[in-house]
Amino acid sequence: MTYETEEFASVLKAVREAKGLSQRALSTKAAVPQSHISKIEKGAVDLRVSSLLALAHVLDLELALIPRKAISAVRAIVRASDTEVVTQTTESARELRLLENAFARFLKSTKSTTGVEITQLQRRLRELKYFQISKSNLEKVKEIRKILLSTNNNQHTEVMIRDALARIGNLRNSLAHESAHAAVTSTIRPAYSLDEENGDA
């Protein structure tokens, strides 16, 4: 088993456990045999792309090919947002649940539940769960919820969907920027600390 495959397996297991899913429950949802999931997590079998895609989808993970130059930045964001065990404050978790409920109501009320913009909206809403949301950004979450709740089947629906999509995109970018900044800041050590280490050598 390669290091990369082992890393995939450990992330899949960590996220599964964080979501409170048993291997059997994940198997049912992803249509991947439980015995195969067990082997993947133990590193006893190589991951097939089809299995990885199915498991990632159920666990709210996205697979992406990213340029090597961007890997360190992406990893910093992932570490900062802690996708393995997502911990939100009580208030932000509540607001995200309300936002998900508003989106579910919107899907029921709209004539079309398909389309590129609806899919993008759904994906971006899922991505919000991977970030720590500050109090200032919670207001933006509330604004998006209000837009979804006020959307109905009239001539303005498409405009409002685009507005919600743009706002979620901006919020996500803001959260990613904050996470990256926090990750970079946490790795910077003061000069006196480096001097002390050099003095001990």
C-alpha positions as CSV (number, residue, x, y, z in Angstrom):
1,M,0.0,0.0,0.0
2,T,1.5,3.4,-1.0
3,Y,1.6,6.3,1.3
4,E,-1.0,8.2,-0.7
5,T,-3.4,5.2,-0.6
6,E,-2.9,4.9,3.1
7,E,-3.6,8.6,3.6
8,F,-6.9,8.2,1.6
9,A,-7.9,5.2,3.8
10,S,-7.1,7.0,7.1
11,V,-9.1,10.1,6.0
12,L,-12.1,8.0,4.9
13,K,-12.1,6.1,8.2
14,A,-11.8,9.3,10.3
15,V,-14.6,11.1,8.5
16,R,-16.8,8.0,8.7
17,E,-16.3,7.7,12.4
18,A,-16.8,11.5,12.9
19,K,-20.2,11.2,11.2
20,G,-21.1,8.3,13.4
21,L,-21.5,5.9,10.6
22,S,-20.7,2.2,11.0
23,Q,-19.0,0.4,8.1
24,R,-22.3,-1.4,7.5
25,A,-24.2,1.9,7.3
26,L,-21.7,3.4,4.9
27,S,-21.8,0.2,2.9
28,T,-25.6,0.6,2.5
29,K,-25.4,4.3,1.5
30,A,-22.5,4.0,-0.9
31,A,-23.4,0.5,-2.3
32,V,-19.9,-0.7,-1.6
33,P,-19.6,-4.1,0.2
34,Q,-18.8,-3.7,3.9
35,S,-16.0,-6.3,3.6
36,H,-14.4,-4.1,1.0
37,I,-14.7,-1.0,3.2
38,S,-13.1,-2.9,6.0
39,K,-10.2,-4.0,3.7
40,I,-9.7,-0.4,2.5
41,E,-9.5,1.0,6.1
42,K,-7.1,-1.8,7.1
43,G,-4.9,-1.1,4.0
44,A,-5.5,-4.7,2.8
45,V,-6.7,-3.7,-0.7
46,D,-5.9,-0.9,-3.2
47,L,-8.6,1.7,-3.6
48,R,-10.5,1.6,-6.9
49,V,-11.5,5.0,-8.2
50,S,-15.2,3.9,-8.4
51,S,-15.2,2.8,-4.8
52,L,-13.4,6.0,-3.7
53,L,-15.9,8.2,-5.5
54,A,-18.9,6.3,-4.0
55,L,-17.5,6.6,-0.5
56,A,-16.4,10.2,-0.8
57,H,-19.9,11.2,-2.1
58,V,-21.7,9.7,1.0
59,L,-19.1,11.2,3.4
60,D,-19.6,14.8,1.8
61,L,-16.0,14.8,0.5
62,E,-15.0,16.0,-2.9
63,L,-12.3,14.4,-5.1
64,A,-10.3,16.9,-7.2
65,L,-7.1,16.9,-9.3
66,I,-5.1,20.0,-8.1
67,P,-1.8,21.4,-9.4
68,R,1.2,20.4,-7.3
69,K,2.0,24.0,-6.6
70,A,-1.4,24.4,-4.8
71,I,-1.2,21.3,-2.6
72,S,0.4,23.0,0.4
73,A,-2.3,25.8,0.3
74,V,-5.1,23.2,0.0
75,R,-3.7,21.1,2.9
76,A,-3.4,24.2,5.0
77,I,-7.1,25.0,4.5
78,V,-8.1,21.4,5.2
79,R,-6.0,21.4,8.4
80,A,-7.5,24.7,9.5
81,S,-11.1,23.7,8.8
82,D,-10.5,20.2,10.3
83,T,-12.6,18.2,7.8
84,E,-12.0,14.9,9.7
85,V,-13.9,16.2,12.8
86,V,-15.9,19.3,12.0
87,T,-16.5,21.2,15.2
88,Q,-18.8,24.2,14.9
89,T,-20.0,26.5,17.7
90,T,-23.6,25.8,18.9
91,E,-24.8,29.0,17.1
92,S,-23.1,28.3,13.8
93,A,-24.2,24.7,13.8
94,R,-27.8,25.8,14.4
95,E,-27.6,28.4,11.6
96,L,-26.2,25.9,9.2
97,R,-29.0,23.5,10.0
98,L,-31.6,26.2,9.5
99,L,-29.9,27.0,6.1
100,E,-30.1,23.3,5.1
101,N,-33.8,23.3,6.1
102,A,-34.4,26.4,4.0
103,F,-32.7,24.8,1.0
104,A,-34.8,21.7,1.4
105,R,-38.0,23.8,1.5
106,F,-36.8,25.7,-1.5
107,L,-36.3,22.4,-3.4
108,K,-39.9,21.4,-2.6
109,S,-41.3,24.7,-3.7
110,T,-39.4,25.1,-6.9
111,K,-40.5,23.6,-10.2
112,S,-37.1,22.3,-11.1
113,T,-34.7,20.4,-8.7
114,T,-32.1,19.9,-11.4
115,G,-29.8,22.2,-13.3
116,V,-26.3,23.5,-13.0
117,E,-27.1,26.3,-10.6
118,I,-29.1,24.1,-8.2
119,T,-26.2,21.5,-8.2
120,Q,-23.7,24.3,-7.5
121,L,-25.9,25.7,-4.7
122,Q,-26.2,22.2,-3.1
123,R,-22.4,21.6,-3.3
124,R,-21.5,25.0,-1.9
125,L,-23.9,24.6,1.0
126,R,-22.2,21.3,1.8
127,E,-18.8,23.0,1.7
128,L,-19.8,25.5,4.4
129,K,-19.8,22.6,7.0
130,Y,-16.0,22.3,6.6
131,F,-15.3,25.8,7.9
132,Q,-15.3,27.5,11.3
133,I,-17.8,30.3,10.9
134,S,-17.2,33.5,12.8
135,K,-20.0,35.6,14.3
136,S,-19.5,38.2,11.6
137,N,-20.0,35.6,8.9
138,L,-23.1,34.2,10.6
139,E,-25.0,37.2,9.4
140,K,-24.1,36.3,5.9
141,V,-25.5,32.8,6.5
142,K,-28.7,34.3,7.8
143,E,-29.0,36.5,4.7
144,I,-28.6,33.5,2.4
145,R,-31.3,31.6,4.4
146,K,-33.7,34.6,4.0
147,I,-33.2,34.6,0.2
148,L,-33.9,30.9,0.0
149,L,-37.0,31.2,2.1
150,S,-38.3,34.1,0.0
151,T,-37.7,32.3,-3.3
152,N,-40.8,30.9,-4.9
153,N,-42.0,30.1,-8.4
154,N,-42.3,33.6,-9.9
155,Q,-40.4,35.5,-12.5
156,H,-37.7,36.5,-9.9
157,T,-36.8,32.9,-8.8
158,E,-33.8,32.6,-11.2
159,V,-32.4,36.0,-10.2
160,M,-32.8,35.1,-6.5
161,I,-31.1,31.7,-7.0
162,R,-28.1,33.4,-8.7
163,D,-28.0,35.9,-5.8
164,A,-27.9,33.1,-3.3
165,L,-25.3,31.3,-5.3
166,A,-23.1,34.4,-5.5
167,R,-23.4,35.1,-1.8
168,I,-22.6,31.5,-0.8
169,G,-19.6,31.6,-3.2
170,N,-18.3,34.9,-1.6
171,L,-18.9,33.5,1.9
172,R,-17.0,30.3,1.1
173,N,-14.1,32.2,-0.4
174,S,-14.0,34.5,2.6
175,L,-14.0,31.4,5.0
176,A,-11.3,29.7,2.9
177,H,-9.2,32.9,3.0
178,E,-9.6,33.1,6.8
179,S,-8.7,29.5,7.3
180,A,-5.6,29.8,5.1
181,H,-4.5,32.9,6.9
182,A,-5.0,31.2,10.3
183,A,-3.0,28.2,9.2
184,V,-0.1,30.3,7.9
185,T,-0.2,32.5,11.0
186,S,-0.1,29.4,13.3
187,T,3.1,28.2,11.6
188,I,5.0,31.4,12.0
189,R,7.3,31.4,15.0
190,P,8.8,34.6,16.6
191,A,12.4,35.3,16.0
192,Y,13.4,35.0,19.6
193,S,12.2,31.4,19.6
194,L,14.4,30.6,16.6
195,D,17.4,32.4,18.3
196,E,16.9,30.3,21.4
197,E,16.9,27.1,19.4
198,N,20.0,28.2,17.6
199,G,21.7,29.0,20.9
200,D,21.0,25.6,22.2
201,A,22.5,23.9,19.2
